[in-house]
């Protein structure tokens, strides 16, 4: 609990600030829920695990943590949705966007769909743009390191689609996970998120 309190204080967040930021963006995009933005911070996400998340230069970012990694977790559960994630990753970053997790106590690619951000994955089969264990990475694999990127992810029943910077990197039918929270990962390197918004369908 102290770690979570310290995280929120470090970002300079308060409930009123977060709600104001979320409401302002929601007015501009009324069908979307803003989970994170680079102005007011994490809004509707909660930290899980230990990482040095901070609000800096228009993004929520982390560059260090413990060996188990850390997440920003949605308290709400989602089944069908459209999701936009704008992120910057260092070339050595290990991160990902986890979808439809079975629960919030154990987040990994065996209990969620993981849309990977991992340019230097030792086995590149499921590197950046892939859904780990489910949809292999394109060849040549798109690289996210060193620049801003945009994921557009949709889940509609068994249909999953991932678009990275305008390029479809995964488009498939799979029924393993049907509903659950989503999570943003820090695992290694530097990861920055400046906007995360979801539209339930």
Backbone as a chain_set.jsonl record, in Angstrom:
{"seq": "XXXXXXXXXXXXXXXXXXXXXXXXXXXXXXXXXXXXXXXXXXXXXXXXXXXXXXXXXXXXXXXXXXXXXXXXXXXXXXXXXXXXXXXXXXXXXXXXXXXXXXXXXXXXXXXXXXXXXXXXXXXXXXXXXXXXXXXXXXXXXXXXXXXXXXXXXXXXXXXXXXXXXXXXXXXXXXXXXXXXXXXXXXXXXXXXXXXXXXXXX", "coords": {"N": [[0.82, -1.201, 0.0], [1.951, 1.265, 0.769], [3.797, 1.605, -1.304], [2.122, 2.012, -3.49], [0.846, 4.368, -2.673], [3.045, 6.095, -2.569], [3.754, 6.065, -5.251], [1.568, 7.376, -6.472], [1.791, 9.898, -5.236], [4.279, 10.665, -6.192], [3.776, 11.055, -8.877], [2.294, 13.272, -8.657], [-0.441, 13.16, -8.555], [-3.925, 13.549, -7.976], [-7.219, 12.607, -6.999], [-9.075, 14.445, -7.981], [-7.637, 15.858, -9.952], [-7.037, 13.794, -11.754], [-9.62, 13.009, -12.551], [-10.531, 15.367, -13.733], [-8.779, 15.602, -15.938], [-9.467, 13.267, -17.308], [-12.202, 13.707, -17.83], [-12.094, 15.959, -19.476], [-10.821, 15.002, -21.798], [-12.623, 13.023, -22.452], [-14.812, 14.498, -23.21], [-13.96, 15.45, -25.656], [-13.74, 13.074, -27.05], [-16.29, 11.336, -26.949], [-17.121, 8.634, -26.881], [-15.067, 7.209, -25.857], [-13.032, 5.919, -23.187], [-10.6, 7.422, -21.31], [-7.745, 6.07, -20.203], [-5.169, 6.691, -19.552], [-3.15, 9.577, -19.756], [-0.786, 12.029, -20.927], [-0.812, 14.331, -19.445], [-2.39, 14.529, -17.019], [-1.819, 12.093, -15.939], [-2.119, 8.73, -14.752], [-4.846, 8.342, -14.545], [-7.265, 6.17, -14.912], [-5.918, 3.827, -14.271], [-4.105, 1.409, -12.291], [-1.167, 0.96, -10.334], [0.79, -2.039, -10.265], [3.076, -4.192, -8.792], [6.617, -3.323, -8.755], [8.041, -0.463, -9.984], [9.677, 2.459, -11.295], [7.643, 4.394, -12.018], [6.757, 7.507, -13.423], [5.441, 10.777, -14.053], [6.411, 12.576, -16.737], [7.614, 14.932, -19.042], [5.301, 14.881, -20.681], [4.427, 12.221, -20.653], [3.702, 9.061, -19.087], [6.11, 7.18, -17.559], [8.63, 4.571, -17.19], [11.757, 3.268, -16.083], [13.159, 1.541, -14.529], [12.995, -1.186, -12.19], [11.864, -3.99, -10.171], [12.922, -7.452, -10.567], [10.717, -8.903, -11.285], [9.188, -7.354, -12.883], [6.623, -4.88, -13.708], [3.308, -3.417, -13.701], [0.734, -1.33, -15.123], [-2.52, -1.331, -14.342], [-5.87, -1.963, -15.346], [-8.744, -1.356, -13.42], [-11.232, -2.102, -14.274], [-13.003, -4.611, -16.18], [-12.842, -5.905, -19.489], [-14.479, -7.002, -22.452], [-15.319, -6.957, -25.376], [-13.825, -4.52, -27.428], [-12.269, -1.462, -28.6], [-8.973, -0.275, -28.68], [-6.536, 2.186, -28.117], [-3.115, 2.802, -27.978], [-0.501, 4.868, -27.346], [2.938, 4.939, -27.471], [6.403, 5.065, -26.449], [9.457, 3.413, -26.835], [12.577, 2.27, -25.613], [15.401, 0.886, -27.42], [16.122, -1.492, -26.21], [13.922, -2.205, -24.771], [11.568, -4.16, -22.936], [8.367, -4.757, -23.037], [4.751, -4.587, -23.036], [1.292, -4.933, -24.037], [-1.283, -6.13, -22.256], [-4.166, -8.112, -22.552], [-7.589, -8.904, -21.766], [-7.155, -10.336, -19.337], [-7.088, -13.15, -17.106], [-7.226, -12.73, -14.337], [-6.251, -10.186, -11.96], [-4.101, -10.775, -10.378], [-2.039, -12.337, -11.284], [-0.231, -11.735, -13.94], [0.554, -12.631, -17.12], [1.773, -14.037, -20.256], [0.447, -16.406, -20.47], [-1.907, -16.189, -19.227], [-3.236, -14.092, -20.225], [-3.887, -12.255, -23.278], [-0.989, -11.15, -24.82], [0.121, -8.382, -26.38], [2.997, -7.757, -27.893], [5.877, -5.692, -27.091], [8.91, -5.699, -27.903], [11.693, -5.514, -29.196], [14.191, -6.77, -29.108], [13.797, -9.422, -28.449], [14.933, -12.631, -27.533], [14.066, -14.953, -28.957], [12.762, -14.082, -31.83], [10.293, -14.712, -32.881], [7.908, -14.07, -31.625], [8.038, -11.288, -31.277], [7.988, -7.672, -31.33], [4.785, -6.387, -32.012], [3.575, -8.834, -32.301], [1.225, -11.291, -30.984], [1.845, -12.904, -28.181], [2.472, -16.358, -28.198], [0.244, -16.769, -29.755], [-0.098, -15.304, -32.214], [2.318, -14.933, -34.569], [5.154, -12.732, -35.051], [5.432, -10.325, -37.708], [7.534, -10.678, -40.617], [9.985, -8.839, -42.264], [10.366, -8.098, -38.783], [8.509, -5.445, -37.33], [9.994, -2.544, -35.851], [10.015, -0.929, -32.725], [11.672, 0.612, -31.211], [13.115, 3.649, -30.044], [11.421, 5.648, -31.059], [8.188, 7.296, -31.26], [5.163, 5.407, -31.181], [2.112, 3.854, -32.316], [-0.379, 1.773, -31.267], [-3.286, 0.229, -32.48], [-5.778, -1.604, -31.369], [-8.138, -4.182, -31.551], [-10.797, -6.102, -30.186], [-13.22, -8.361, -30.758], [-15.5, -10.509, -29.921], [-14.258, -13.573, -30.878], [-12.425, -12.495, -32.554], [-9.376, -10.937, -33.054], [-7.399, -8.102, -33.585], [-4.474, -6.373, -34.459], [-2.93, -3.342, -35.044], [-0.052, -1.679, -35.871], [1.361, 1.373, -36.03], [-0.088, 1.877, -38.401], [0.211, -0.498, -39.808], [-0.967, -3.749, -40.209], [-0.354, -6.173, -37.854], [-1.252, -8.418, -36.601], [-4.023, -10.547, -37.059], [-6.636, -12.38, -36.368], [-8.581, -15.297, -35.331], [-9.378, -16.342, -32.113], [-10.151, -18.064, -29.142], [-9.328, -18.26, -26.501], [-9.178, -16.429, -24.289], [-11.749, -14.512, -22.941], [-12.679, -12.262, -21.555], [-11.608, -9.626, -19.385], [-9.381, -7.64, -17.26], [-7.084, -5.101, -18.532], [-3.541, -4.518, -19.014], [-0.549, -2.586, -18.806], [2.868, -3.031, -19.398], [6.008, -2.743, -17.684], [9.125, -4.119, -18.191], [11.806, -4.104, -18.881], [14.426, -1.814, -19.799], [13.417, 1.36, -21.17], [10.167, 2.566, -21.075], [7.494, 4.492, -22.305], [4.3, 5.916, -21.967], [1.947, 7.89, -23.518], [-0.689, 8.207, -24.185], [-3.546, 6.324, -23.541], [-6.448, 4.878, -24.489], [-9.751, 3.552, -24.417], [-12.538, 2.025, -26.039], [-15.352, 0.552, -25.182], [-17.254, -2.046, -26.726]], "CA": [[0.0, 0.0, 0.0], [2.826, 2.432, 0.79], [4.369, 1.774, -2.63], [1.103, 2.606, -4.342], [0.672, 5.747, -2.24], [4.22, 6.844, -3.013], [3.667, 6.201, -6.709], [0.606, 8.422, -6.794], [2.339, 11.179, -4.822], [5.387, 10.992, -7.081], [3.216, 11.574, -10.117], [1.558, 14.487, -8.387], [-1.828, 12.906, -8.92], [-4.995, 13.504, -6.996], [-8.434, 12.133, -7.653], [-9.714, 15.527, -8.724], [-6.842, 16.133, -11.152], [-7.217, 12.694, -12.697], [-10.958, 13.066, -13.107], [-10.621, 16.525, -14.626], [-8.11, 15.258, -17.184], [-10.251, 12.255, -17.999], [-13.436, 14.299, -18.318], [-11.801, 16.865, -20.589], [-10.574, 14.209, -22.993], [-13.849, 12.305, -22.788], [-15.683, 15.419, -23.927], [-13.48, 15.511, -27.032], [-13.974, 11.765, -27.654], [-17.289, 10.903, -25.98], [-17.298, 7.181, -26.812], [-13.833, 6.613, -25.364], [-12.575, 6.101, -21.813], [-9.168, 7.704, -21.286], [-7.138, 5.368, -19.079], [-3.894, 7.339, -19.244], [-2.71, 10.631, -20.662], [0.494, 12.608, -20.54], [-0.986, 15.578, -18.717], [-2.828, 14.303, -15.641], [-1.212, 10.867, -15.431], [-2.639, 7.4, -15.016], [-6.304, 8.388, -14.604], [-8.051, 5.0, -14.52], [-5.07, 2.642, -14.13], [-3.531, 1.234, -10.964], [0.127, 0.276, -10.383], [0.958, -3.359, -9.679], [4.5, -4.472, -8.865], [7.515, -2.226, -8.396], [8.794, 0.218, -11.036], [9.793, 3.888, -10.991], [6.725, 5.162, -12.855], [6.671, 8.934, -13.155], [4.88, 11.623, -15.102], [7.521, 13.43, -17.155], [7.686, 15.3, -20.468], [4.097, 14.52, -21.407], [4.205, 10.776, -20.707], [3.949, 8.239, -17.905], [7.231, 6.357, -18.001], [9.417, 3.814, -16.219], [13.059, 2.834, -16.594], [13.773, 0.605, -13.59], [12.069, -1.865, -11.297], [12.423, -5.264, -9.714], [13.088, -8.458, -11.614], [9.42, -9.451, -11.665], [8.489, -6.422, -13.735], [5.538, -4.129, -13.093], [2.198, -3.158, -14.606], [-0.355, -0.397, -14.861], [-3.622, -2.272, -14.489], [-7.22, -1.402, -15.329], [-9.634, -2.007, -12.451], [-12.401, -2.612, -14.992], [-12.827, -5.757, -17.06], [-13.337, -5.617, -20.832], [-14.659, -8.137, -23.357], [-15.146, -6.432, -26.734], [-13.366, -3.135, -27.305], [-11.201, -0.892, -29.418], [-7.975, 0.275, -27.769], [-5.432, 2.938, -28.703], [-1.981, 2.961, -27.07], [0.632, 5.599, -27.907], [4.064, 4.599, -26.604], [7.798, 5.19, -26.883], [10.245, 2.351, -26.214], [14.004, 2.201, -25.938], [15.685, -0.267, -28.279], [16.232, -2.709, -25.398], [12.739, -2.319, -23.92], [10.691, -5.329, -22.889], [7.086, -4.253, -22.559], [3.64, -5.183, -23.753], [-0.079, -4.579, -23.68], [-1.937, -7.391, -21.908], [-5.602, -7.981, -22.779], [-8.509, -9.952, -21.309], [-6.457, -11.162, -18.342], [-7.978, -13.971, -16.291], [-7.399, -11.965, -13.108], [-5.23, -9.153, -11.817], [-3.078, -11.171, -9.418], [-0.928, -12.972, -11.984], [-0.329, -11.273, -15.32], [1.598, -13.127, -18.011], [1.239, -14.383, -21.575], [-0.339, -17.642, -20.379], [-3.176, -15.861, -18.566], [-3.756, -12.929, -20.946], [-3.258, -11.999, -24.57], [0.066, -10.132, -24.715], [0.595, -7.724, -27.593], [4.368, -7.558, -27.442], [6.788, -4.606, -27.436], [10.16, -6.355, -27.496], [12.503, -5.585, -30.419], [15.355, -7.628, -28.935], [13.407, -10.722, -27.886], [15.885, -13.653, -27.997], [13.371, -15.643, -30.042], [11.959, -12.997, -32.403], [9.031, -15.198, -33.438], [6.804, -13.343, -31.0], [8.557, -9.978, -30.907], [7.118, -6.498, -31.417], [3.623, -6.485, -32.892], [2.982, -10.171, -32.21], [0.505, -11.687, -29.778], [2.702, -13.998, -27.729], [1.923, -17.718, -28.237], [-0.981, -16.852, -30.558], [0.118, -14.772, -33.569], [3.738, -14.627, -34.711], [5.528, -11.418, -35.569], [5.7, -10.189, -39.131], [8.929, -10.711, -41.042], [10.801, -8.465, -41.113], [9.601, -7.636, -37.628], [8.542, -3.994, -37.128], [10.771, -2.131, -34.679], [9.407, 0.175, -31.988], [12.681, 1.299, -30.419], [13.676, 4.959, -30.363], [10.469, 6.602, -31.631], [6.809, 7.133, -30.817], [4.401, 4.403, -31.904], [0.677, 3.804, -32.013], [-1.133, 0.532, -31.413], [-4.742, 0.218, -32.542], [-6.082, -3.001, -31.067], [-9.564, -4.446, -31.405], [-11.222, -7.436, -29.775], [-14.659, -8.501, -30.981], [-15.719, -11.945, -29.829], [-13.007, -14.31, -31.036], [-11.584, -11.811, -33.537], [-8.374, -10.032, -32.512], [-6.653, -7.423, -34.636], [-3.469, -5.434, -33.969], [-2.339, -2.468, -36.054], [1.062, -0.91, -35.321], [1.772, 2.447, -36.95], [-0.776, 1.732, -39.675], [0.473, -1.806, -40.409], [-1.583, -4.874, -39.503], [0.661, -7.129, -37.408], [-1.944, -9.644, -36.194], [-5.438, -10.532, -37.398], [-6.907, -13.802, -36.194], [-9.646, -15.757, -34.447], [-8.893, -17.15, -30.994], [-11.191, -18.022, -28.103], [-8.773, -18.67, -25.205], [-9.552, -15.484, -23.251], [-12.978, -13.854, -23.387], [-12.934, -11.006, -20.858], [-10.743, -9.384, -18.243], [-8.702, -6.345, -17.248], [-5.906, -4.941, -19.372], [-2.383, -4.058, -18.263], [0.633, -2.099, -19.518], [4.015, -3.637, -18.715], [7.428, -2.423, -17.717], [9.921, -5.295, -17.891], [13.219, -3.798, -19.086], [14.645, -0.637, -20.627], [12.568, 2.531, -20.916], [8.884, 2.583, -21.761], [6.708, 5.695, -22.035], [2.944, 5.906, -22.5], [1.404, 9.243, -23.464], [-2.14, 8.128, -24.283], [-4.189, 5.018, -23.625], [-7.887, 5.09, -24.476], [-10.49, 2.355, -24.794], [-13.955, 2.189, -26.338], [-16.056, -0.731, -25.094], [-18.192, -2.285, -27.826]], "C": [[0.855, 1.251, 0.0], [3.448, 2.686, -0.574], [3.375, 2.432, -3.572], [0.883, 4.054, -3.975], [1.825, 6.605, -2.71], [4.214, 7.063, -4.51], [2.749, 7.351, -7.083], [1.142, 9.792, -6.41], [3.46, 11.615, -5.744], [4.912, 11.545, -8.406], [2.48, 12.881, -9.914], [0.085, 14.358, -8.732], [-2.734, 13.097, -7.719], [-6.233, 13.054, -7.734], [-9.059, 13.228, -8.5], [-8.965, 15.85, -10.0], [-7.068, 15.048, -12.195], [-8.585, 12.751, -13.347], [-11.123, 14.232, -14.062], [-9.984, 16.215, -15.974], [-8.911, 14.269, -17.99], [-11.514, 12.845, -18.589], [-13.194, 15.197, -19.514], [-11.577, 16.094, -21.875], [-11.822, 13.455, -23.423], [-14.819, 13.207, -23.54], [-15.272, 15.52, -25.395], [-13.767, 14.21, -27.773], [-14.998, 11.029, -26.792], [-17.474, 9.399, -25.861], [-16.111, 6.471, -26.158], [-13.622, 6.899, -23.892], [-11.069, 6.318, -21.854], [-8.584, 7.084, -20.022], [-5.843, 6.02, -18.634], [-3.678, 8.455, -20.241], [-1.471, 11.29, -20.087], [0.399, 13.907, -19.779], [-1.351, 15.339, -17.254], [-2.345, 12.972, -15.083], [-2.005, 9.618, -15.747], [-4.154, 7.327, -15.039], [-6.951, 7.124, -14.061], [-7.232, 3.724, -14.459], [-4.461, 2.607, -12.732], [-2.193, 0.507, -11.077], [0.09, -1.074, -9.686], [2.407, -3.771, -9.86], [5.304, -3.206, -8.618], [8.264, -1.725, -9.623], [8.756, 1.716, -10.722], [8.916, 4.739, -11.922], [6.723, 6.623, -12.443], [6.045, 9.643, -14.347], [5.938, 12.65, -15.477], [7.435, 13.676, -18.655], [6.49, 14.785, -21.262], [3.831, 13.044, -21.533], [4.38, 10.163, -19.325], [5.004, 7.221, -18.303], [7.917, 5.65, -16.846], [10.703, 3.347, -16.887], [13.745, 1.831, -15.673], [12.699, 0.006, -12.7], [12.672, -3.17, -10.837], [12.343, -6.31, -10.823], [11.77, -9.076, -12.071], [8.658, -8.543, -12.623], [7.342, -5.743, -13.008], [4.507, -3.792, -14.161], [1.408, -1.941, -14.16], [-1.624, -1.123, -15.281], [-4.97, -1.563, -14.467], [-8.055, -2.115, -14.264], [-10.859, -2.607, -13.111], [-12.011, -3.789, -15.875], [-13.476, -5.443, -18.402], [-13.44, -6.91, -21.638], [-14.391, -7.7, -24.79], [-14.82, -4.946, -26.658], [-12.477, -2.762, -28.473], [-10.275, -0.148, -28.471], [-6.903, 0.994, -28.568], [-4.359, 3.121, -27.636], [-0.87, 3.683, -27.813], [1.815, 5.435, -26.949], [5.394, 4.884, -27.285], [8.586, 4.127, -26.13], [11.711, 2.522, -26.574], [14.264, 0.939, -26.754], [15.767, -1.576, -27.504], [14.996, -2.946, -24.537], [12.066, -3.683, -24.051], [9.4, -4.854, -22.241], [5.984, -4.96, -23.321], [2.317, -4.636, -23.262], [-0.829, -5.89, -23.481], [-3.45, -7.19, -21.912], [-6.369, -9.165, -22.203], [-7.842, -10.896, -20.309], [-7.45, -11.93, -17.477], [-8.254, -13.334, -14.945], [-6.216, -11.017, -12.982], [-4.081, -9.557, -10.904], [-1.863, -11.823, -10.066], [-1.065, -12.667, -13.47], [0.852, -11.821, -16.113], [0.942, -13.594, -19.307], [0.47, -15.698, -21.586], [-1.704, -17.399, -19.752], [-3.841, -14.625, -19.178], [-3.285, -13.044, -22.395], [-2.217, -10.902, -24.366], [0.44, -9.631, -26.11], [1.985, -7.182, -27.267], [5.003, -6.258, -27.95], [8.161, -5.082, -26.989], [11.014, -6.572, -28.745], [13.637, -6.594, -30.314], [15.008, -8.961, -28.267], [14.339, -11.802, -28.426], [15.32, -14.546, -29.101], [12.419, -14.628, -30.669], [10.613, -13.439, -32.965], [7.829, -14.444, -32.897], [7.3, -12.001, -30.463], [7.521, -8.884, -31.098], [6.005, -6.682, -32.451], [2.929, -7.83, -32.86], [2.067, -10.267, -30.99], [1.172, -12.964, -29.308], [1.902, -15.303, -27.623], [0.773, -17.876, -29.217], [-0.766, -16.424, -32.004], [1.564, -14.312, -33.69], [3.964, -13.245, -35.31], [5.692, -11.462, -37.078], [7.189, -10.311, -39.404], [9.103, -9.837, -42.286], [9.941, -7.852, -40.015], [9.648, -6.117, -37.529], [9.283, -3.651, -35.845], [10.138, -0.895, -34.051], [10.43, 1.057, -31.299], [13.07, 2.664, -30.952], [12.715, 5.951, -30.983], [9.074, 6.331, -31.068], [6.051, 6.205, -31.765], [2.935, 4.463, -31.482], [0.142, 2.408, -32.303], [-2.612, 0.873, -31.538], [-5.149, -1.246, -32.466], [-7.587, -3.149, -30.928], [-9.79, -5.904, -31.025], [-12.73, -7.486, -29.894], [-14.969, -9.983, -31.024], [-14.384, -12.672, -29.917], [-12.019, -13.605, -31.969], [-10.678, -10.805, -32.83], [-7.597, -9.41, -33.657], [-5.724, -6.401, -33.994], [-2.909, -4.654, -35.151], [-1.274, -1.628, -35.366], [1.51, 0.096, -36.371], [1.19, 2.264, -38.351], [-0.602, 0.393, -40.366], [-0.185, -2.899, -39.578], [-0.496, -5.887, -39.146], [0.048, -8.43, -36.889], [-3.421, -9.482, -36.523], [-5.9, -11.99, -37.392], [-8.164, -14.034, -35.377], [-9.03, -16.636, -33.374], [-9.866, -16.979, -29.833], [-10.657, -18.314, -26.701], [-9.224, -17.753, -24.068], [-10.72, -14.634, -23.758], [-13.208, -12.487, -22.755], [-11.948, -10.87, -19.716], [-10.125, -8.006, -18.297], [-7.573, -6.301, -18.266], [-4.771, -4.362, -18.537], [-1.275, -3.617, -19.213], [1.857, -2.515, -18.724], [5.275, -2.778, -18.791], [8.168, -3.706, -17.347], [11.417, -5.033, -17.969], [13.305, -2.542, -19.943], [13.754, 0.517, -20.212], [11.29, 2.394, -21.733], [8.122, 3.823, -21.326], [5.34, 5.524, -22.695], [2.388, 7.317, -22.396], [-0.106, 9.284, -23.666], [-2.567, 6.675, -24.366], [-5.675, 5.263, -23.484], [-8.593, 3.854, -25.004], [-11.958, 2.712, -25.06], [-14.614, 0.811, -26.248], [-17.089, -0.842, -26.196], [-19.394, -3.093, -27.362]], "O": [[0.529, 2.213, -0.695], [3.618, 3.838, -0.973], [3.74, 3.305, -4.359], [0.746, 4.898, -4.861], [1.618, 7.717, -3.196], [4.621, 8.121, -4.991], [3.099, 8.197, -7.907], [0.975, 10.752, -7.161], [3.587, 12.801, -6.051], [5.565, 12.404, -8.997], [2.085, 13.532, -10.881], [-0.556, 15.324, -9.148], [-2.343, 12.834, -6.582], [-6.287, 13.114, -8.962], [-9.52, 12.971, -9.612], [-9.588, 16.094, -11.034], [-7.265, 15.34, -13.374], [-8.707, 12.563, -14.558], [-11.785, 14.102, -15.092], [-10.553, 16.516, -17.023], [-9.031, 14.401, -19.208], [-11.874, 12.528, -19.723], [-13.983, 15.208, -20.46], [-12.082, 16.481, -22.929], [-12.058, 13.266, -24.616], [-15.562, 12.742, -24.405], [-16.122, 15.658, -26.274], [-14.01, 14.223, -28.98], [-14.619, 10.182, -25.982], [-17.944, 8.927, -24.826], [-16.157, 5.261, -25.935], [-13.977, 7.969, -23.396], [-10.338, 5.478, -22.38], [-8.887, 7.515, -18.91], [-5.46, 5.915, -17.469], [-3.979, 8.31, -21.426], [-1.151, 11.126, -18.91], [1.421, 14.53, -19.491], [-0.705, 15.876, -16.354], [-2.447, 12.738, -13.879], [-2.506, 9.451, -16.86], [-4.706, 6.334, -15.514], [-7.166, 7.019, -12.853], [-7.791, 2.634, -14.584], [-4.319, 3.639, -12.076], [-2.083, -0.459, -11.831], [-0.555, -1.236, -8.65], [2.925, -3.708, -10.975], [4.748, -2.152, -8.312], [9.032, -2.469, -10.233], [7.898, 2.175, -9.968], [9.398, 5.69, -12.537], [6.691, 6.94, -11.254], [6.111, 9.176, -15.484], [6.321, 13.488, -14.661], [7.213, 12.752, -19.438], [6.646, 14.308, -22.386], [3.089, 12.628, -22.423], [5.121, 10.688, -18.494], [4.823, 6.48, -19.27], [7.811, 6.059, -15.689], [10.737, 3.068, -18.085], [14.814, 1.322, -16.01], [11.642, 0.599, -12.482], [13.849, -3.437, -11.077], [11.764, -6.068, -11.882], [11.712, -9.702, -13.129], [7.597, -8.92, -13.121], [7.113, -5.999, -11.826], [4.782, -3.867, -15.359], [1.409, -1.57, -12.986], [-1.78, -1.487, -16.447], [-5.186, -0.661, -13.657], [-8.07, -3.344, -14.211], [-11.465, -3.528, -12.565], [-10.852, -3.943, -16.263], [-14.524, -4.8, -18.459], [-12.596, -7.798, -21.52], [-13.351, -8.034, -25.358], [-15.459, -4.2, -25.915], [-12.001, -3.612, -29.224], [-10.738, 0.536, -27.558], [-6.417, 0.478, -29.574], [-4.656, 3.545, -26.519], [-0.35, 3.169, -28.804], [1.71, 5.751, -25.764], [5.498, 4.937, -28.51], [8.406, 3.957, -24.924], [12.044, 2.878, -27.705], [13.437, 0.027, -26.773], [15.516, -2.646, -28.058], [15.02, -3.806, -23.656], [12.007, -4.27, -25.132], [9.356, -4.583, -21.041], [6.249, -5.828, -24.153], [2.231, -3.976, -22.226], [-0.992, -6.669, -24.42], [-3.956, -6.22, -21.347], [-5.862, -10.286, -22.158], [-7.957, -12.116, -20.429], [-8.524, -11.422, -17.154], [-9.381, -13.384, -14.453], [-5.295, -11.044, -13.798], [-3.172, -8.759, -10.675], [-0.784, -11.861, -9.475], [-1.894, -13.251, -14.168], [2.006, -11.515, -15.815], [-0.281, -13.556, -19.445], [-0.101, -16.067, -22.612], [-2.557, -18.286, -19.742], [-4.882, -14.171, -18.702], [-2.393, -13.835, -22.702], [-2.521, -9.849, -23.805], [1.006, -10.37, -26.915], [2.128, -6.261, -26.463], [4.723, -5.79, -29.053], [8.54, -4.895, -25.833], [11.056, -7.675, -29.289], [14.011, -7.211, -31.312], [15.85, -9.554, -27.592], [14.529, -11.897, -29.638], [16.015, -14.858, -30.067], [11.369, -14.34, -30.095], [9.864, -12.609, -33.479], [6.856, -14.206, -33.612], [7.009, -11.633, -29.325], [6.319, -9.14, -31.034], [6.246, -7.075, -33.593], [1.805, -7.955, -33.344], [2.128, -9.436, -30.085], [1.074, -13.997, -29.97], [0.816, -15.344, -27.044], [0.356, -19.001, -29.493], [-1.207, -17.113, -32.924], [1.984, -13.395, -32.985], [3.098, -12.675, -35.974], [6.043, -12.492, -37.653], [8.01, -10.073, -38.518], [8.422, -10.074, -43.284], [8.938, -7.188, -40.275], [10.73, -5.54, -37.633], [9.204, -4.389, -34.862], [9.775, 0.056, -34.742], [10.09, 2.149, -30.843], [13.324, 2.831, -32.145], [13.152, 7.021, -31.406], [8.817, 5.279, -30.482], [6.265, 6.214, -32.977], [2.578, 5.035, -30.452], [0.201, 1.925, -33.434], [-3.13, 1.704, -30.793], [-4.895, -2.025, -33.385], [-8.239, -2.341, -30.267], [-9.081, -6.805, -31.473], [-13.44, -6.745, -29.214], [-14.734, -10.643, -32.035], [-13.481, -12.417, -29.12], [-10.896, -14.075, -32.149], [-11.151, -9.934, -32.1], [-7.184, -10.102, -34.588], [-6.127, -5.657, -33.1], [-2.467, -5.24, -36.139], [-1.56, -0.94, -34.386], [1.974, -0.271, -37.451], [1.874, 2.468, -39.353], [-1.207, 0.162, -41.413], [0.022, -2.964, -38.366], [0.199, -6.397, -40.025], [0.749, -9.433, -36.751], [-4.004, -8.421, -36.3], [-5.586, -12.746, -38.311], [-8.737, -13.106, -34.807], [-8.264, -17.554, -33.668], [-10.347, -15.875, -29.575], [-11.443, -18.59, -25.795], [-9.61, -18.233, -23.002], [-10.677, -14.105, -24.869], [-13.864, -11.635, -23.355], [-11.502, -11.865, -19.144], [-10.317, -7.275, -19.269], [-7.158, -7.332, -18.795], [-5.008, -3.784, -17.476], [-1.087, -4.197, -20.283], [1.882, -2.367, -17.502], [5.569, -2.167, -19.818], [7.881, -4.315, -16.316], [12.206, -5.638, -17.243], [12.393, -2.234, -20.71], [13.38, 0.638, -19.046], [11.333, 2.137, -22.937], [8.098, 4.17, -20.145], [5.235, 5.052, -23.827], [2.357, 7.889, -21.306], [-0.741, 10.291, -23.351], [-2.027, 5.896, -25.151], [-6.122, 5.798, -22.47], [-8.105, 3.189, -25.918], [-12.535, 3.577, -24.401], [-14.448, -0.011, -27.149], [-17.726, 0.145, -26.562], [-20.285, -3.386, -28.159]]}, "num_chains": 1, "name": "protein.A"}
